[in-house]
Amino acid sequence: MDPASENLILNGLRSGGLSRHHFEKELYISFFYLIKEAAKKYGIESEEASSVYSDTIIVIIKNIISGKFEGRSSLKTYTYQIFSNKCVDLLRKKTTNKGKLEDTMPYDSLVYELPDETRSVIQALIDKDERQQVIDRLQEIGDKCKELLLLFEDGYNDKEIAGHMNYQSADVVKTTRLRCLEKLKMKLTRILHQNE
């Protein structure tokens, strides 16, 4: 990417407004080739690499808008570095969790020590409570995010959602979905901390 294009994207993201989505898409497309490179270099599935790439773009957008990205390196170098770090983190996580049945032990692990009939009743109550908390938090993240996440939950793919909700492309839907999931996660984390 030449310096003029880079400056255009940086200024577009910083300026905000309706045009910001256009520059988010430009940024996303600019380094899309990294997904294929990561699949070869790190030996991860292309779907995993795609997810890591989307996370990377979200972080970069946040850092540009907040001023954390100071321009000491090119946008390309900055993107590559964050993306590589996230790929390595993914590999570490997979290696650390190898052989485990689950990544984390659920807070209700004592349920597994109960008799089968009691366990299924208790687990159903816990699941119902967790589901209700997610539904309550969905109300707080905005109608557009809520609709997008519910469509995704119902099995619609990003391309179908793009058509239904008038997004420019499936890639934009994926980036938006990840941003919405981040909002939802923050809301749920806040609730968990309040209950501790």
C-alpha positions as CSV (number, residue, x, y, z in Angstrom):
1,M,0.0,0.0,0.0
2,D,1.4,3.4,-1.0
3,P,1.7,6.2,1.6
4,A,-1.1,8.2,-0.1
5,S,-3.6,5.3,0.2
6,E,-2.5,4.7,3.8
7,N,-3.1,8.3,4.7
8,L,-6.5,8.3,3.0
9,I,-7.6,5.3,5.1
10,L,-6.2,6.7,8.3
11,N,-7.8,10.1,7.8
12,G,-11.1,8.4,6.8
13,L,-11.2,6.2,9.9
14,R,-10.3,9.2,12.2
15,S,-12.9,11.5,10.7
16,G,-15.8,9.1,11.6
17,G,-19.2,9.7,10.2
18,L,-21.0,7.6,7.6
19,S,-17.9,7.3,5.4
20,R,-16.0,5.5,8.1
21,H,-17.5,2.2,7.1
22,H,-16.1,2.7,3.6
23,F,-12.6,3.1,5.0
24,E,-13.1,0.1,7.4
25,K,-13.8,-2.0,4.3
26,E,-10.8,-0.5,2.5
27,L,-8.6,-1.4,5.4
28,Y,-10.1,-4.9,5.6
29,I,-9.5,-5.6,1.9
30,S,-6.0,-4.1,1.8
31,F,-4.3,-6.8,3.8
32,F,-6.8,-9.7,3.1
33,Y,-3.9,-11.7,1.5
34,L,-2.5,-12.3,5.0
35,I,-5.1,-14.9,5.7
36,K,-3.7,-17.2,3.0
37,E,-0.1,-16.5,4.2
38,A,-1.0,-17.4,7.8
39,A,-2.6,-20.7,6.7
40,K,0.7,-21.6,5.1
41,K,3.1,-20.1,7.6
42,Y,1.4,-21.2,10.9
43,G,-0.5,-24.2,9.6
44,I,-3.9,-23.0,10.8
45,E,-7.2,-23.5,9.1
46,S,-8.2,-20.7,6.7
47,E,-11.4,-20.1,8.7
48,E,-9.3,-19.7,11.9
49,A,-6.9,-17.3,10.0
50,S,-9.9,-15.4,8.7
51,S,-11.3,-15.0,12.2
52,V,-7.9,-13.9,13.6
53,Y,-7.7,-11.4,10.7
54,S,-11.1,-9.9,11.5
55,D,-10.1,-9.6,15.1
56,T,-6.9,-7.9,14.0
57,I,-8.7,-5.3,11.8
58,I,-11.1,-4.5,14.7
59,V,-8.1,-3.9,17.0
60,I,-6.4,-1.7,14.4
61,I,-9.5,0.4,13.8
62,K,-9.9,0.9,17.6
63,N,-6.2,1.8,17.9
64,I,-6.4,4.3,15.0
65,I,-9.5,6.0,16.3
66,S,-8.2,6.2,19.9
67,G,-4.8,7.5,18.8
68,K,-2.9,4.4,20.0
69,F,-1.5,4.0,16.5
70,E,0.9,6.8,16.3
71,G,2.2,6.1,12.8
72,R,5.8,5.1,13.8
73,S,5.5,2.2,11.3
74,S,3.5,1.8,8.1
75,L,0.0,0.5,8.4
76,K,1.1,-2.6,6.6
77,T,3.8,-3.3,9.1
78,Y,1.5,-2.6,12.0
79,T,-1.2,-4.9,10.7
80,Y,1.3,-7.6,9.9
81,Q,2.7,-7.4,13.5
82,I,-0.7,-7.6,15.3
83,F,-1.9,-10.3,13.0
84,S,1.2,-12.4,13.5
85,N,1.0,-12.0,17.3
86,K,-2.6,-13.1,17.2
87,C,-1.8,-16.2,15.1
88,V,1.0,-17.1,17.5
89,D,-1.5,-16.6,20.4
90,L,-3.9,-18.9,18.7
91,L,-1.2,-21.6,18.2
92,R,-0.2,-21.3,21.9
93,K,-3.8,-21.6,23.0
94,K,-4.3,-24.7,20.9
95,T,-1.1,-26.3,22.2
96,T,-1.9,-25.4,25.8
97,N,-5.4,-26.9,25.5
98,K,-4.3,-30.1,23.7
99,G,-5.6,-33.1,25.4
100,K,-8.2,-31.2,27.4
101,L,-11.8,-31.9,26.9
102,E,-12.8,-28.2,27.4
103,D,-10.8,-25.0,27.3
104,T,-12.1,-23.9,30.7
105,M,-13.9,-25.6,33.6
106,P,-17.4,-24.2,33.8
107,Y,-18.4,-22.4,37.0
108,D,-21.0,-25.0,37.6
109,S,-18.5,-27.9,37.6
110,L,-19.9,-29.3,40.9
111,V,-23.0,-30.2,38.9
112,Y,-21.1,-33.1,37.4
113,E,-20.8,-34.7,40.8
114,L,-24.6,-34.9,41.2
115,P,-26.7,-37.9,40.3
116,D,-27.8,-38.0,36.6
117,E,-31.4,-37.0,37.1
118,T,-30.6,-34.1,39.5
119,R,-27.7,-33.0,37.2
120,S,-29.9,-32.7,34.1
121,V,-32.5,-30.6,36.1
122,I,-29.9,-28.3,37.6
123,Q,-28.0,-28.0,34.3
124,A,-31.3,-27.0,32.5
125,L,-31.9,-24.3,35.1
126,I,-28.4,-22.9,34.7
127,D,-28.7,-23.0,30.9
128,K,-32.0,-21.2,31.1
129,D,-30.6,-18.5,33.3
130,E,-27.5,-18.0,31.1
131,R,-29.7,-17.8,28.0
132,Q,-31.9,-15.2,29.7
133,Q,-28.9,-13.1,30.6
134,V,-27.7,-13.2,26.9
135,I,-31.2,-12.2,25.7
136,D,-31.3,-9.3,28.3
137,R,-27.9,-8.1,27.2
138,L,-28.9,-8.3,23.5
139,Q,-31.5,-5.6,24.3
140,E,-28.7,-3.3,25.3
141,I,-26.4,-3.5,22.3
142,G,-28.7,-1.9,19.7
143,D,-31.3,-3.1,17.3
144,K,-28.9,-3.5,14.3
145,C,-26.4,-5.7,16.3
146,K,-29.3,-7.6,17.9
147,E,-30.8,-8.4,14.5
148,L,-27.5,-9.4,13.0
149,L,-26.6,-11.7,15.8
150,L,-30.0,-13.3,15.9
151,L,-29.9,-14.0,12.2
152,F,-26.5,-15.5,12.6
153,E,-27.7,-17.6,15.5
154,D,-30.6,-18.8,13.3
155,G,-28.1,-20.2,10.8
156,Y,-28.0,-17.5,8.2
157,N,-24.5,-17.0,6.7
158,D,-22.7,-13.6,6.3
159,K,-23.7,-13.3,2.6
160,E,-27.4,-13.9,3.3
161,I,-27.3,-11.4,6.2
162,A,-25.6,-8.8,3.9
163,G,-28.5,-9.2,1.5
164,H,-31.2,-9.1,4.2
165,M,-29.7,-6.1,6.1
166,N,-28.4,-4.2,3.1
167,Y,-24.7,-4.4,4.0
168,Q,-22.1,-4.0,1.2
169,S,-20.6,-7.5,1.5
170,A,-20.2,-10.6,3.6
171,D,-16.9,-9.3,4.8
172,V,-18.5,-6.2,6.2
173,V,-21.1,-8.4,8.0
174,K,-18.3,-10.5,9.5
175,T,-16.5,-7.4,10.8
176,T,-19.7,-5.9,12.2
177,R,-20.7,-9.3,13.8
178,L,-17.4,-9.5,15.6
179,R,-17.8,-5.9,16.8
180,C,-21.3,-6.7,18.0
181,L,-20.1,-9.9,19.7
182,E,-17.4,-7.8,21.5
183,K,-20.1,-5.4,22.8
184,L,-22.2,-8.4,24.0
185,K,-19.2,-10.0,25.6
186,M,-18.4,-6.7,27.5
187,K,-22.0,-6.5,28.8
188,L,-22.0,-10.1,29.9
189,T,-18.5,-9.8,31.6
190,R,-19.8,-6.7,33.5
191,I,-22.7,-8.8,34.8
192,L,-20.4,-11.6,35.8
193,H,-18.1,-9.2,37.7
194,Q,-21.2,-7.7,39.5
195,N,-22.2,-11.2,40.6
196,E,-18.8,-12.1,42.0
